[in-house]
């Protein structure tokens, strides 16, 4: 297995392994302070665990860090999607993460997720409340609220004109939400025609200032892992699940009154979409039974890579 671990100093002191979990394998790096609390870090699209490199180096003396590749990403399994996309649901991914932490002997842990990883973290906190001590969600609003255009949890009314503007802006900036969910193999073929160009356009967009925030070794990992037919298909399945079975799970949880049962901290980029269109604090407060705090960060969407030291500092202060 070729990885960027050959780069001098890359994740120095961390171990890596594959874990057989359920119907596939999950690749993960782990290490740091083994006698300190465990912190599970979940990456987003179109990345891998490599996005956490600089954050991990800043936190390795205070936490036992676990950084997996979500199913369908990086060096984890990439099974073909099922008709109902259930094997790429956030519930299935959350169960992977619980199995991983059990295998590492960590029944309880702190949890932080960015982008898709934050959506997995949300589902994990709802489905497995006994496992999560505290939760950090980075640059997302709840999936159901985003698809429904619920901008602020009903706390204040907006004009019909403003509602239309926000819907249009959301569709324009997050067009990939609607492109990737199209039936296979349409988006797979389109992205696969020049996967490297597509990958770089995503990494350099979403409020980021070009690609200066991406470490060279991390970019090499993203390109190695994403620019393959099975990876592109798996990423599409992740989004197809979000627009179908994940919404069913979210609606069911809300109908049953299931909420996040731990203190939660929310970060969003001031140059990104979340803070411009949504009220993330109000939306997460509506989904959490405990204390919700948070703040905007002077960044675009890729906060852990654009502001790694600030991300580490905020996480350290929240987790204690």
Secondary structure as the mmCIF struct_conf table of DSSP 4:
data_model
#
loop_
_struct_conf.conf_type_id
_struct_conf.id
_struct_conf.beg_label_comp_id
_struct_conf.beg_label_asym_id
_struct_conf.beg_label_seq_id
_struct_conf.end_label_comp_id
_struct_conf.end_label_asym_id
_struct_conf.end_label_seq_id
HELX_RH_3T_P HELX_RH_3T_P1 UNK A 4 UNK A 6
BEND BEND1 UNK A 7 UNK A 7
TURN_TY1_P TURN_TY1_P1 UNK A 8 UNK A 13
STRN STRN1 UNK A 15 UNK A 21
TURN_TY1_P TURN_TY1_P2 UNK A 22 UNK A 23
STRN STRN2 UNK A 24 UNK A 32
TURN_TY1_P TURN_TY1_P3 UNK A 34 UNK A 35
BEND BEND2 UNK A 36 UNK A 36
STRN STRN3 UNK A 38 UNK A 42
TURN_TY1_P TURN_TY1_P4 UNK A 45 UNK A 46
HELX_RH_3T_P HELX_RH_3T_P2 UNK A 49 UNK A 52
HELX_RH_AL_P HELX_RH_AL_P1 UNK A 53 UNK A 59
TURN_TY1_P TURN_TY1_P5 UNK A 60 UNK A 62
BEND BEND3 UNK A 63 UNK A 63
STRN STRN4 UNK A 64 UNK A 68
HELX_LH_PP_P HELX_LH_PP_P1 UNK A 69 UNK A 70
TURN_TY1_P TURN_TY1_P6 UNK A 71 UNK A 72
BEND BEND4 UNK A 73 UNK A 73
TURN_TY1_P TURN_TY1_P7 UNK A 74 UNK A 75
BEND BEND5 UNK A 76 UNK A 76
HELX_LH_PP_P HELX_LH_PP_P2 UNK A 79 UNK A 82
TURN_TY1_P TURN_TY1_P8 UNK A 83 UNK A 84
HELX_RH_3T_P HELX_RH_3T_P3 UNK A 86 UNK A 88
BEND BEND6 UNK A 89 UNK A 89
HELX_RH_AL_P HELX_RH_AL_P2 UNK A 90 UNK A 103
TURN_TY1_P TURN_TY1_P9 UNK A 104 UNK A 105
BEND BEND7 UNK A 107 UNK A 108
STRN STRN5 UNK A 109 UNK A 114
TURN_TY1_P TURN_TY1_P10 UNK A 115 UNK A 115
HELX_RH_AL_P HELX_RH_AL_P3 UNK A 116 UNK A 127
TURN_TY1_P TURN_TY1_P11 UNK A 129 UNK A 131
STRN STRN6 UNK A 132 UNK A 138
BEND BEND8 UNK A 139 UNK A 139
HELX_RH_AL_P HELX_RH_AL_P4 UNK A 143 UNK A 148
TURN_TY1_P TURN_TY1_P12 UNK A 149 UNK A 149
BEND BEND9 UNK A 152 UNK A 152
TURN_TY1_P TURN_TY1_P13 UNK A 153 UNK A 154
BEND BEND10 UNK A 155 UNK A 156
HELX_RH_AL_P HELX_RH_AL_P5 UNK A 160 UNK A 173
TURN_TY1_P TURN_TY1_P14 UNK A 174 UNK A 174
HELX_RH_AL_P HELX_RH_AL_P6 UNK A 175 UNK A 179
TURN_TY1_P TURN_TY1_P15 UNK A 180 UNK A 181
BEND BEND11 UNK A 182 UNK A 183
TURN_TY1_P TURN_TY1_P16 UNK A 184 UNK A 185
HELX_RH_AL_P HELX_RH_AL_P7 UNK A 186 UNK A 192
TURN_TY1_P TURN_TY1_P17 UNK A 193 UNK A 194
HELX_RH_AL_P HELX_RH_AL_P8 UNK A 195 UNK A 203
TURN_TY1_P TURN_TY1_P18 UNK A 204 UNK A 204
TURN_TY1_P TURN_TY1_P19 UNK A 206 UNK A 207
TURN_TY1_P TURN_TY1_P20 UNK A 210 UNK A 213
BEND BEND12 UNK A 214 UNK A 214
HELX_RH_AL_P HELX_RH_AL_P9 UNK A 216 UNK A 226
BEND BEND13 UNK A 227 UNK A 228
HELX_RH_AL_P HELX_RH_AL_P10 UNK A 229 UNK A 242
TURN_TY1_P TURN_TY1_P21 UNK A 243 UNK A 244
HELX_RH_AL_P HELX_RH_AL_P11 UNK A 245 UNK A 255
TURN_TY1_P TURN_TY1_P22 UNK A 256 UNK A 257
STRN STRN7 UNK A 260 UNK A 260
BEND BEND14 UNK A 262 UNK A 262
STRN STRN8 UNK A 264 UNK A 269
TURN_TY1_P TURN_TY1_P23 UNK A 270 UNK A 271
BEND BEND15 UNK A 272 UNK A 273
HELX_RH_AL_P HELX_RH_AL_P12 UNK A 274 UNK A 277
HELX_RH_AL_P HELX_RH_AL_P13 UNK A 280 UNK A 287
STRN STRN9 UNK A 288 UNK A 288
BEND BEND16 UNK A 289 UNK A 290
STRN STRN10 UNK A 292 UNK A 297
BEND BEND17 UNK A 298 UNK A 299
BEND BEND18 UNK A 301 UNK A 301
HELX_RH_AL_P HELX_RH_AL_P14 UNK A 303 UNK A 306
BEND BEND19 UNK A 307 UNK A 307
HELX_RH_AL_P HELX_RH_AL_P15 UNK A 308 UNK A 319
#
